[in-house]
Amino acid sequence: MSENKDFLHAIVNEDLKSGKYKKVITRFPPEPNGFPHIGHAKSICINFGIASDFNGHCNLRMDDTNPTKEDTKYVEALKDAVQWLGFNWGENVRFTSDYFDKIYDYAIELIKMDKAYVDSVNEEQMRENRGTVTQAGVRSEFANRTIEENLDLFEKMKNGEFKDGEHVLRAKIDMGAANMKLRDPLLYRIRHAHHFRAGDKWCIYPMYDFAHCLSDYIEGVSHSICTLEFENNRDIYNWVLDTLKLELPRPYQHEFARLGINYTVMSKRKLLELVEGKHVDGWDDPRMPTIAGYKRKGYTKESILNFCDQIGVAKANSMVDVAQLEFSIRDDLNKKVPRVMCVLDPLKVTIENYEGSEELDASYYPHDVPKEGTRKVPFSKEIYIERDDFLENPEKGYFRLTPTQAVRLRHGYIISCKEVIKDENGNITEIKAEYYPDSKSGSDTSGIKVKSAIQWLSSKDARQVEVRLYDRLFKNEAPEGIEDLNPDSLKIIKNALIEPAVIEEKIDERFQFERQGYFYADPIDYRDEKPVFNKIVGLKDSWGKKTKKEESKSKNNVKSEIKKQAKNEQVVGEVTAMSGKEKVLFEKYSNELGLNAEVSNILARDEKLSSFYQECLSTLNSPISLANIIVTEVARELKDKEINQLKFTAEQITKLIKILDEGTISSKITKQVFEQMAQSGENPEKIVEDKGLVQISDPAIIGTIIDEVITKNPDNVEKFKAGNKKLLGFFVGQVLKSTSGKANPKVVNQLLAEKLK
């Protein structure tokens, strides 16, 4: 652990070195008025993480000061989230209500010091008296009450002698303060409501700004870490503790940027509206951005922790692409879940020249995953394939089954189509096929060449399952509320088919359904007699591709579209000829600057990108690195903007590429830095410094990490030395993961080659 890996760690480290604190104590203080969401996950990781990194302790404290909105079910949800993420708060969960008596005593002290008073104006008048950012406020006429009057009124408030809103207790600070939070803020309000823990003992409740700092002090918290929206509240935090002259050491507040994710809302009010309006199936609906929702959808705690670590700790708010979160779970599952076959939309295939049945051997894991496991896949005369794996009139580049094109059945034989059976409406109901006996996977001597393999299942052996295909809950990148809901966020397939081994062997609860995505056995609705699987995430970001395609069609009205698919698929469609100017640029980029044909083609055809690229080249001679980031990252930002609307400049891009070329940061970190530049316009050097993203190239440091990885994976070391050289990628990945992608890949590869000899 780097003691200065971000600005919060640096603060804590300096406070310990200076002797300001002997022990680090942090706290995670949520209000139990809703289920925790992904933003809370970041706060949990920061508070518990810092405490752990400095051998300290983190308290879990419920900020239960509003009895009208809080509930025990929310307390349990918060506890479950913290535990599921792997953190420990010690013996007891703490509650602000534990300190109500002590906080009340502190309020009495402030009144006796003439630093607090009971105000009796109505809410509208109080708001008017507060003033504006350019005009000082006016102190209430009731601020002139004597200390005795205030003590008497406050006690009567406590005893329930007044109605809600009739009186409040306010701090007496400064009605002309530039920070409007200091204009005599409220300390207590009357609430005649039953408290889920304190019962009916209290009918006055402390406000957050008063209770929070005092609870921190009572618990001995050293570093009160919260999000940026509480930055202005820090002055009240300090005023309360300083005015009461509480003994040192006392806590201090530090703020970090809250997590914002596109296509997502994280307002608890809006999330509650979704639940209460039945727009989702509860707080743990897999479409919800709650930790319970991600958990039920099938996300792993490792993917959430890795995501929080990758986005880092910043001082400025920014928006994170939800694709980054989806990448984290995809990256985590890719290394460990079994691959199986599932058919969502079955089309019957009868293999006319096959008789009997057999079981085919199939591995659960590809060769580059360091896991072993096989199963038997039943094969028979009648099978089902995915309906879109057959096209009667295929377009160019379609590699699956057609009337004239054979295809391999995954783990099995090659088949070809002999006849297409249709119903009276012209819908295909069955394919008559033949198989080639000598084409069995693993022992193929047929000499037949095919370009792809498709999913299939034996009709008499396949098990019926329910599959829930979850998509993003909101259709807009910056959703406001229910009006932006995606009507296609859930599709339920009642009669999908899956391999019998998945149900019978129960090798795992998460699977990759090949070519479909990653799926999870629903922890609530799954039954042996009717299994239910939730889609966790697709194999790649199909959403971004879908929306870009729609934008391209609507904005440019192109005659044909170049579809970029996965590595093994072809580019389909015709491309319009280049103009003379574009040809000149293409020749320059490919021949003079050494760019590959695809990158040269993109730059030559796009005037905005080309202009931006030329400006960057004028200050930095790094044509390939600049071109790569411009045709990928910059192009995405320019798709619906002009250059002068970008938050970053060409100069900043050249600075980013310069520190990449110098080896200061890795390619992976470069993308992360760019994302923040695109949101905030900050200089790349500052982002790298604030987030502690400098690439690790010291062989001594990397060597130590490699030694740990090798020690933890003796079986894979043995396999590697026995000849399985493909496992090198596994070891590289483990080292990069341990360093959050900061290790220099070249150094990692060099050292691994030496240490694995």
C-alpha positions in Angstrom: 0.0 0.0 0.0 1.3 3.4 -0.9 0.8 5.8 2.0 0.3 8.6 -0.5 -1.7 6.8 -3.2 -4.3 9.6 -3.2 -4.7 13.0 -1.4 -6.8 11.4 1.5 -4.1 8.9 2.2 -1.5 11.7 2.1 -3.5 13.7 4.6 -3.8 10.7 7.0 -0.2 9.8 6.6 1.0 13.4 7.4 -1.3 13.6 10.4 0.2 10.4 11.8 3.8 11.5 11.2 3.2 14.8 12.9 1.7 13.2 15.9 -1.7 14.8 15.5 -3.3 11.4 16.1 -2.0 8.1 17.5 -4.6 6.0 15.8 -6.7 6.4 12.7 -10.5 6.1 13.3 -12.9 6.7 10.4 -16.6 6.1 10.1 -19.2 5.4 7.5 -22.3 7.3 8.6 -25.3 6.6 6.3 -28.9 7.7 7.0 -31.0 4.5 7.2 -33.7 5.9 4.9 -33.1 3.7 1.8 -30.9 0.9 0.5 -27.2 1.8 -0.2 -26.2 2.3 -3.8 -23.0 2.1 -5.8 -22.1 5.6 -4.6 -22.1 4.3 -1.0 -19.9 1.5 -2.1 -17.2 4.0 -3.0 -17.6 5.7 0.4 -17.5 2.4 2.1 -14.3 1.4 0.3 -12.6 4.8 1.1 -13.5 4.9 4.8 -13.0 1.2 5.7 -10.0 1.1 3.3 -8.1 4.0 4.8 -8.7 2.6 8.3 -7.4 -0.8 7.2 -4.4 0.7 5.3 -3.2 2.5 8.5 -4.1 -0.2 11.0 -7.0 1.7 12.3 -10.7 1.2 12.7 -13.8 2.3 10.9 -17.2 2.6 12.7 -20.5 1.9 11.0 -22.8 4.5 12.3 -26.5 5.0 11.4 -27.4 8.7 11.2 -30.9 8.1 12.6 -31.9 11.7 13.3 -35.1 11.8 11.2 -37.7 9.4 12.6 -40.2 10.0 9.8 -38.1 8.4 7.1 -35.9 5.7 8.8 -36.6 2.0 9.2 -34.9 -1.1 10.6 -35.0 -2.7 7.1 -32.7 0.0 5.8 -30.3 -0.6 8.7 -30.1 -4.3 7.8 -29.6 -3.4 4.1 -26.6 -1.2 5.1 -25.1 -3.8 7.3 -25.5 -6.4 4.6 -23.8 -4.2 2.0 -20.7 -3.5 4.2 -20.4 -7.2 5.2 -20.8 -8.4 1.6 -18.1 -6.0 0.4 -15.8 -7.7 3.0 -15.5 -5.0 5.6 -15.8 -5.3 9.4 -17.0 -2.6 11.8 -16.2 -4.5 15.0 -18.6 -5.7 17.7 -21.5 -3.2 17.4 -23.2 -1.0 14.8 -23.4 2.5 16.2 -26.3 4.9 16.0 -26.5 8.7 16.4 -29.5 8.0 18.7 -27.1 6.4 21.1 -25.8 9.9 21.8 -29.1 11.8 21.9 -28.7 12.5 25.7 -25.1 13.8 25.3 -26.0 15.8 22.2 -28.9 17.4 24.1 -26.4 18.4 26.9 -24.1 20.0 24.3 -27.1 22.1 23.1 -27.7 23.2 26.6 -24.1 24.3 26.9 -24.4 26.4 23.7 -27.5 28.1 25.1 -25.7 28.9 28.4 -22.9 30.4 26.3 -25.4 32.6 24.5 -24.4 30.7 21.3 -27.8 29.2 20.6 -31.4 30.5 20.8 -34.9 29.2 20.3 -36.5 30.9 17.3 -40.2 31.0 16.7 -40.6 32.5 13.2 -42.3 30.4 10.6 -40.3 28.6 7.9 -41.1 31.2 5.2 -40.0 34.1 7.3 -36.8 32.3 8.3 -36.0 31.7 4.6 -36.6 35.4 3.8 -34.4 36.5 6.8 -31.6 34.3 5.6 -30.7 36.8 2.8 -29.0 35.9 -0.5 -25.5 35.3 -1.7 -25.1 39.0 -2.4 -27.2 40.3 0.6 -26.6 39.7 4.3 -29.4 38.0 6.3 -31.3 39.6 9.1 -31.2 37.9 12.6 -34.6 36.9 14.0 -36.2 39.1 16.6 -36.3 36.1 18.9 -32.5 36.0 19.0 -32.7 38.6 21.8 -34.3 36.1 24.2 -32.5 35.7 27.5 -30.5 32.6 28.2 -33.1 31.7 30.8 -35.9 32.1 28.3 -34.1 29.9 25.8 -33.4 27.2 28.4 -37.0 27.2 29.5 -38.4 27.0 25.9 -35.9 24.3 24.9 -36.9 22.2 27.8 -40.5 22.6 26.9 -39.7 21.6 23.3 -38.1 18.5 24.7 -41.1 17.7 26.9 -43.5 17.8 23.9 -45.3 21.0 24.9 -45.2 22.5 21.3 -46.4 21.4 17.9 -44.1 20.5 15.0 -42.6 23.6 13.5 -43.7 25.9 16.3 -40.1 26.5 17.5 -36.5 25.5 16.5 -33.2 25.8 18.2 -30.6 27.8 16.1 -26.9 28.5 16.5 -26.0 32.1 16.9 -23.1 32.6 14.5 -23.2 35.3 11.7 -26.1 36.3 9.6 -23.8 38.1 7.2 -21.4 35.2 6.6 -20.4 34.6 3.0 -20.9 30.9 3.6 -24.7 30.9 4.0 -24.5 27.7 6.0 -23.2 29.8 8.9 -26.2 32.1 9.0 -27.6 30.8 12.3 -28.1 27.2 11.2 -30.7 25.0 12.8 -29.6 22.7 15.6 -32.9 21.1 16.7 -36.4 20.7 15.3 -39.6 19.3 16.8 -40.8 16.0 15.4 -43.7 14.2 17.1 -42.9 10.8 15.6 -42.1 7.4 16.8 -38.3 6.6 16.5 -37.5 3.0 15.4 -34.9 2.7 18.2 -35.6 5.5 20.7 -39.3 4.9 20.7 -41.3 7.9 22.0 -38.7 9.3 24.4 -37.8 12.2 22.2 -40.0 14.7 20.3 -37.0 16.9 19.3 -34.3 15.7 17.1 -30.8 17.2 16.3 -30.0 18.3 12.8 -27.3 16.6 10.8 -24.8 19.4 11.1 -25.1 19.4 14.9 -25.3 15.7 15.5 -22.7 14.6 13.0 -19.6 16.4 14.3 -20.5 15.6 17.9 -21.0 11.9 17.2 -17.6 11.9 15.5 -16.1 13.5 18.6 -17.8 11.1 21.0 -16.5 8.1 19.0 -13.0 9.4 18.8 -13.0 9.7 15.0 -9.8 11.2 13.6 -10.8 11.8 10.0 -14.4 12.6 9.0 -14.4 11.8 5.3 -17.4 12.8 3.3 -18.4 13.9 -0.2 -18.0 17.3 -1.7 -21.6 18.4 -1.2 -20.7 18.8 2.5 -17.8 21.1 1.8 -19.6 24.2 3.0 -20.9 22.3 6.0 -17.3 21.9 7.2 -17.4 25.5 8.7 -20.4 24.5 10.9 -18.6 21.3 11.9 -15.6 23.2 13.0 -17.7 26.0 14.7 -19.5 23.5 16.9 -16.4 21.7 18.1 -14.4 24.9 18.5 -17.1 26.8 20.3 -17.7 24.0 22.8 -13.9 24.0 23.4 -13.8 20.2 23.2 -10.6 18.5 24.1 -8.0 17.5 21.5 -7.6 15.4 19.6 -10.7 16.3 17.8 -11.9 15.2 14.3 -11.5 17.2 11.1 -13.6 16.9 8.0 -12.1 16.1 4.5 -14.1 15.9 1.3 -13.8 13.8 -1.9 -15.7 13.8 -5.1 -18.9 11.7 -5.0 -19.5 9.0 -7.6 -21.6 9.9 -10.6 -22.4 7.3 -13.3 -24.2 8.0 -16.6 -27.5 6.2 -17.3 -28.0 6.0 -13.5 -29.7 8.0 -10.8 -28.4 7.8 -7.2 -30.8 10.1 -5.4 -32.4 8.1 -2.7 -35.5 10.1 -3.2 -35.7 9.1 -6.9 -34.8 5.5 -6.1 -37.6 5.5 -3.5 -40.0 6.9 -6.1 -39.1 3.9 -8.4 -39.8 1.4 -5.6 -43.0 3.0 -4.4 -44.3 3.6 -7.9 -43.8 -0.1 -8.7 -41.5 0.8 -11.7 -39.1 -1.8 -10.3 -39.5 -4.9 -8.2 -38.2 -3.5 -5.0 -34.8 -2.2 -3.8 -33.0 -5.3 -4.9 -34.4 -5.3 -8.4 -31.3 -6.2 -10.6 -31.9 -3.0 -12.6 -31.4 -0.8 -9.5 -28.0 0.8 -8.8 -28.3 -0.4 -5.2 -25.7 -2.8 -3.8 -28.6 -5.3 -3.2 -29.6 -4.9 -6.8 -26.1 -5.6 -8.1 -25.8 -8.5 -5.7 -29.0 -10.1 -6.9 -28.1 -9.4 -10.6 -24.9 -11.4 -10.0 -22.2 -8.9 -9.6 -19.3 -10.1 -7.4 -17.9 -8.1 -4.6 -14.5 -8.2 -6.3 -15.9 -6.5 -9.3 -17.3 -3.7 -7.2 -14.1 -3.3 -5.2 -12.0 -3.3 -8.4 -14.3 -0.7 -9.9 -14.1 1.6 -6.9 -10.3 1.2 -6.9 -10.0 1.9 -10.6 -12.0 5.2 -10.5 -9.8 6.4 -7.7 -10.3 9.3 -5.2 -10.5 12.7 -6.7 -11.2 16.3 -5.5 -13.4 17.3 -8.4 -16.8 15.8 -9.3 -16.9 13.9 -12.6 -19.1 11.5 -14.4 -18.0 7.9 -14.8 -19.1 5.8 -17.8 -21.3 2.9 -16.7 -19.4 0.8 -19.2 -16.5 1.0 -16.8 -18.5 -0.7 -14.1 -19.8 -3.3 -16.6 -16.2 -3.9 -17.7 -15.2 -4.6 -14.1 -17.7 -7.5 -13.7 -17.0 -8.8 -17.2 -13.3 -8.8 -16.5 -13.8 -10.5 -13.2 -16.1 -13.2 -14.5 -14.1 -13.9 -17.6 -11.3 -15.4 -15.5 -13.4 -17.8 -13.4 -16.9 -18.8 -14.5 -17.7 -21.9 -16.6 -18.8 -21.6 -20.2 -22.0 -23.5 -21.1 -24.5 -23.5 -24.0 -28.0 -22.0 -23.7 -30.5 -21.4 -26.5 -32.9 -18.5 -25.9 -34.9 -18.7 -29.1 -34.9 -22.3 -30.2 -35.2 -23.5 -33.8 -35.6 -27.3 -34.3 -32.9 -29.1 -36.4 -33.4 -32.7 -37.4 -30.2 -34.5 -38.5 -31.6 -37.0 -40.9 -28.5 -39.2 -41.3 -27.8 -39.6 -37.5 -29.3 -42.4 -35.4 -29.0 -43.1 -31.7 -27.4 -40.8 -29.2 -24.0 -40.1 -27.5 -22.3 -37.8 -25.0 -19.7 -35.4 -26.2 -16.8 -34.3 -24.0 -16.7 -30.5 -23.4 -14.5 -28.3 -21.2 -16.1 -25.7 -18.9 -13.2 -23.4 -19.4 -11.1 -22.1 -22.3 -7.4 -22.8 -22.4 -6.4 -19.3 -21.1 -8.4 -19.7 -17.9 -6.4 -21.3 -15.1 -9.3 -23.7 -14.1 -10.2 -27.2 -15.1 -13.5 -29.0 -15.4 -15.4 -31.0 -18.0 -18.9 -32.2 -18.6 -20.8 -34.5 -20.9 -23.1 -32.8 -23.5 -25.8 -35.2 -24.8 -26.1 -35.4 -28.6 -29.0 -36.8 -30.6 -30.9 -36.8 -33.9 -33.1 -33.8 -32.9 -31.4 -30.7 -31.6 -32.2 -27.0 -31.1 -30.1 -24.1 -32.3 -30.5 -20.4 -31.8 -32.9 -19.0 -34.3 -30.6 -16.3 -35.5 -27.9 -18.8 -36.1 -29.7 -19.7 -39.4 -30.4 -17.3 -42.2 -32.1 -18.4 -45.4 -30.9 -15.3 -47.3 -27.7 -14.2 -45.5 -25.9 -10.9 -45.9 -22.2 -10.8 -46.8 -20.1 -11.7 -43.8 -22.6 -14.0 -42.1 -20.7 -17.1 -41.1 -23.3 -19.3 -39.4 -25.7 -21.9 -40.9 -27.3 -21.1 -44.3 -28.7 -23.3 -47.1 -25.3 -23.2 -48.8 -22.9 -22.9 -45.8 -22.0 -25.6 -43.3 -21.3 -24.8 -39.6 -19.8 -26.6 -36.6 -21.9 -27.5 -33.6 -19.9 -26.3 -30.6 -17.9 -29.3 -29.1 -19.6 -31.5 -31.8 -19.9 -32.2 -35.5 -20.2 -30.1 -38.7 -23.7 -30.0 -40.1 -25.2 -28.6 -43.3 -28.7 -27.6 -44.3 -30.7 -29.9 -46.6 -34.2 -28.5 -46.4 -36.0 -25.5 -44.8 -39.5 -26.3 -43.4 -42.0 -23.4 -43.0 -45.5 -23.0 -41.8 -48.4 -21.5 -43.7 -47.3 -18.0 -42.9 -43.8 -18.5 -44.2 -42.1 -18.8 -40.8 -39.3 -21.3 -40.5 -40.2 -24.1 -38.1 -37.6 -26.7 -38.7 -34.3 -27.3 -40.5 -33.5 -30.7 -42.1 -29.8 -31.3 -41.9 -27.1 -33.8 -42.3 -23.9 -34.3 -40.2 -20.4 -35.4 -41.2 -19.4 -38.4 -39.0 -15.7 -37.8 -39.4 -15.9 -34.1 -38.4 -16.2 -34.6 -34.6 -14.5 -31.8 -32.7 -11.1 -32.8 -31.4 -10.8 -35.6 -34.0 -11.9 -34.0 -37.2 -10.6 -35.7 -40.4 -13.3 -34.5 -42.7 -11.3 -31.7 -44.4 -14.4 -29.5 -44.4 -13.6 -25.8 -43.6 -16.2 -23.8 -41.6 -15.9 -20.3 -40.3 -17.8 -20.5 -37.0 -19.3 -22.7 -34.3 -22.9 -22.3 -33.0 -24.8 -23.2 -29.8 -27.1 -26.2 -29.8 -28.8 -28.6 -27.4 -30.3 -32.1 -27.7 -34.1 -31.7 -27.7 -34.7 -34.7 -25.4 -32.0 -33.7 -22.8 -32.2 -29.9 -22.7 -33.6 -28.4 -19.5 -36.1 -25.6 -19.6 -35.2 -22.4 -17.7 -36.4 -18.9 -17.3 -34.0 -16.2 -18.4 -34.3 -12.6 -17.4 -32.5 -10.3 -19.8 -31.8 -7.0 -17.9 -30.7 -3.9 -19.7 -30.0 -0.4 -18.4 -32.9 1.0 -16.4 -32.7 4.5 -18.1 -32.5 5.3 -21.8 -30.9 8.7 -21.3 -27.3 9.3 -20.4 -28.3 11.9 -17.8 -31.7 10.7 -16.6 -34.0 13.0 -14.5 -36.5 10.5 -13.3 -39.2 8.0 -14.3 -39.9 9.9 -17.5 -36.5 8.6 -18.8 -37.1 5.0 -18.0 -36.0 2.5 -20.6 -39.2 0.5 -21.6 -37.0 -2.4 -22.7 -35.0 -2.7 -19.5 -36.3 -6.2 -18.8 -37.3 -9.0 -21.1 -38.3 -12.4 -19.7 -37.8 -15.6 -21.7 -39.9 -18.3 -20.0 -38.8 -21.3 -22.1 -35.1 -21.0 -22.8 -33.2 -24.2 -23.0 -29.9 -25.1 -21.3 -27.5 -28.0 -20.9 -28.6 -30.6 -18.3 -25.2 -30.4 -16.5 -25.8 -26.8 -15.5 -28.8 -27.8 -13.4 -27.7 -31.3 -12.3 -24.0 -30.8 -11.5 -24.4 -27.3 -9.9 -20.7 -26.5 -10.6 -21.3 -22.8 -10.1 -24.0 -20.2 -9.7 -22.6 -17.9 -12.3 -22.0 -18.9 -15.9 -21.1 -17.6 -19.3 -23.8 -18.6 -21.7 -21.6 -18.7 -24.8 -22.3 -15.8 -27.2 -25.1 -14.5 -24.9 -23.3 -13.0 -21.9 -22.8 -13.8 -18.2 -25.7 -15.1 -16.1 -26.5 -15.7 -12.4 -28.9 -18.2 -10.8 -31.4 -15.9 -9.1 -30.9 -16.3 -5.3 -34.6 -15.8 -4.6 -36.7 -17.2 -7.4 -34.5 -20.1 -8.5 -36.1 -23.6 -8.0 -34.8 -27.0 -9.2 -38.1 -27.6 -10.9 -38.0 -24.1 -12.6 -34.5 -22.6 -12.6 -34.2 -18.8 -13.1 -31.1 -17.0 -14.4 -30.5 -13.3 -14.4 -28.3 -11.7 -17.1 -25.4 -9.9 -15.4 -23.8 -8.3 -18.4 -23.2 -9.0 -22.1 -19.9 -10.2 -23.5 -19.2 -6.7 -24.8 -20.7 -3.2 -24.7 -23.6 -3.7 -27.1 -25.4 -0.6 -25.7 -22.8 1.8 -26.9 -22.7 0.2 -30.3 -26.5 0.3 -30.5 -26.9 4.0 -29.6 -24.0 5.0 -31.9 -25.6 3.1 -34.8 -29.0 4.9 -34.2 -27.3 8.3 -34.0 -25.3 7.6 -37.2 -28.5 6.6 -39.1 -30.6 9.6 -37.9 -27.9 12.3 -38.2 -26.1 11.4 -41.4 -28.6 9.3 -43.3 -25.8 7.2 -44.6 -26.5 4.8 -47.5 -24.5 2.1 -45.9 -22.9 1.5 -42.6 -19.6 0.0 -41.6 -20.4 -2.4 -38.8 -17.4 -3.1 -36.6 -18.0 -6.4 -34.9 -15.8 -8.6 -32.7 -12.4 -9.8 -33.9 -13.7 -12.8 -35.8 -16.4 -11.1 -37.7 -16.2 -9.3 -41.0 -16.7 -5.6 -42.0 -20.0 -5.5 -43.9 -21.3 -2.9 -46.3 -19.9 -0.6 -49.0 -17.8 2.4 -48.3 -18.2 5.5 -50.4 -15.1 6.6 -52.4 -12.7 9.1 -50.9 -12.5 12.6 -52.3 -9.2 13.9 -53.7 -8.4 15.7 -50.5 -9.1 12.7 -48.4 -6.9 10.5 -50.5 -4.0 12.9 -50.0 -4.5 12.8 -46.2 -4.8 9.0 -46.3 -1.5 8.7 -48.1 0.2 11.1 -45.7 -1.0 9.3 -42.6 -0.3 5.8 -43.8 2.9 6.3 -45.8 4.6 9.3 -44.1 3.4 8.9 -40.5 3.2 5.1 -40.4 -0.4 4.8 -39.2 -2.3 1.6 -40.0 -4.9 1.7 -42.8 -7.9 1.7 -40.5 -6.7 4.7 -38.4 -5.6 6.5 -41.5 -9.0 6.0 -43.1 -10.9 7.3 -40.1 -8.7 10.4 -39.8 -8.7 11.2 -43.5 -12.5 11.0 -43.8 -13.3 13.0 -40.6 -12.5 16.7 -41.0 -12.9 17.6 -37.3 -10.7 14.7 -36.2 -8.1 15.4 -38.8 -7.9 19.1 -37.7 -7.6 18.1 -34.1 -4.9 15.6 -35.0 -2.9 18.2 -37.0 -3.0 20.6 -34.1 -1.6 18.0 -31.7 1.1 17.0 -34.1 2.3 20.6 -34.4 3.5 20.4 -30.7 4.3 16.8 -30.2 6.0 14.4 -32.7 4.3 11.2 -31.6 2.0 10.4 -34.6 1.0 6.9 -33.7 0.2 7.4 -30.0 -1.7 10.7 -30.8 -3.7 9.0 -33.6 -4.7 6.1 -31.5 -6.2 8.2 -28.7 -7.8 10.6 -31.2 -9.7 8.0 -33.3 -10.9 6.2 -30.1 -11.4 8.6 -27.1 -11.5 12.0 -28.7 -13.7 10.8 -31.6 -16.3 9.7 -29.0 -16.4 13.2 -27.5 -16.6 14.9 -30.9 -19.5 12.8 -32.2 -22.0 15.4 -31.3 -19.8 18.4 -30.4 -17.6 21.0 -32.1 -13.9 21.2 -31.1 -14.5 24.5 -29.2 -17.1 22.8 -27.1 -14.7 20.2 -25.7 -13.6 20.6 -22.1 -10.0 19.6 -23.0 -7.7 21.1 -25.6 -5.3 19.7 -28.1 -2.4 20.9 -25.9 -3.8 18.8 -23.0 -4.0 15.8 -25.2 -0.3 16.2 -26.2 0.6 16.5 -22.5 -1.2 13.3 -21.8 0.5 11.4 -24.7 3.9 12.8 -23.6 3.6 11.3 -20.1 2.4 8.1 -21.7 5.4 8.0 -24.1 7.7 8.8 -21.2 6.4 5.7 -19.4 5.0 7.8 -16.5 1.6 6.1 -16.9 0.4 3.0 -18.7 -2.0 2.8 -21.6 -4.8 1.6 -19.3 -4.3 4.6 -17.0 -4.2 6.9 -20.0 -7.8 6.1 -20.8 -8.8 6.7 -17.2 -7.0 10.1 -17.1 -8.7 11.0 -20.4 -12.1 10.3 -19.0 -11.6 12.7 -16.2 -10.2 15.3 -18.6 -13.3 15.0 -20.8 -15.5 15.7 -17.7 -13.5 18.3 -15.8 -11.0 19.8 -18.2 -8.2 19.3 -15.7 -4.6 19.0 -16.9 -3.5 15.4 -17.1 -0.4 16.0 -14.9 -2.7 17.1 -12.1 -5.1 14.2 -12.4 -2.1 11.8 -12.4 -0.7 13.5 -9.3 -4.1 13.7 -7.4 -5.0 10.1 -8.1 -1.5 8.7 -7.6 -1.5 7.0 -11.1 2.2 7.0 -11.9 3.2 3.8 -13.6 5.4 1.4 -11.5 8.5 0.5 -13.4 10.9 -0.2 -10.5 12.0 -3.9 -11.0 12.4 -4.3 -7.2 8.8 -3.3 -6.5 7.4 -5.4 -9.4 9.6 -8.3 -8.5 8.2 -8.5 -5.0 4.6 -8.5 -6.4 5.6 -11.2 -8.9 7.0 -13.3 -6.1 3.7 -13.1 -4.2 1.7 -14.1 -7.3 3.9 -17.0 -8.0 3.7 -18.2 -4.4 -0.1 -18.0 -4.5 -0.4 -20.0 -7.7 1.9 -23.0 -7.4 -0.3 -25.2 -9.6 -0.1 -22.8 -12.5 3.6 -22.3 -12.1 4.0 -26.1 -12.4 1.8 -26.2 -15.6 3.7 -23.3 -17.1 7.1 -24.9 -16.5 5.6 -28.2 -18.0 5.0 -26.4 -21.3 1.7 -24.5 -21.0 3.2 -21.1 -22.0 -0.3 -19.6 -22.6 -0.4 -19.2 -18.8 2.0 -16.3 -19.1 -1.0 -14.1 -19.8 -2.6 -15.2 -16.5 0.5 -14.3 -14.5 0.8 -10.9 -16.2 -2.9 -10.2 -15.5 -2.5 -11.1 -11.8 0.4 -8.7 -11.4 -1.4 -5.9 -13.2 -4.5 -6.5 -11.1 -2.4 -6.3 -7.9 -1.1 -2.9 -9.0 -4.5 -1.6 -10.3 -3.0 -1.6 -13.8 0.0 0.6 -12.8 2.8 -1.9 -13.3 4.8 -1.4 -16.5 3.8 -4.4 -18.7 7.2 -4.5 -20.4 9.0 -4.8 -17.0 6.4 -7.4 -15.8 6.9 -9.6 -18.9 10.7 -9.4 -18.6 10.7 -10.3 -14.9 8.2 -13.1 -15.3 10.2 -14.6 -18.1 13.2 -14.7 -15.7 11.4 -15.9 -12.6 9.4 -18.6 -14.4 12.4 -20.3 -16.0 
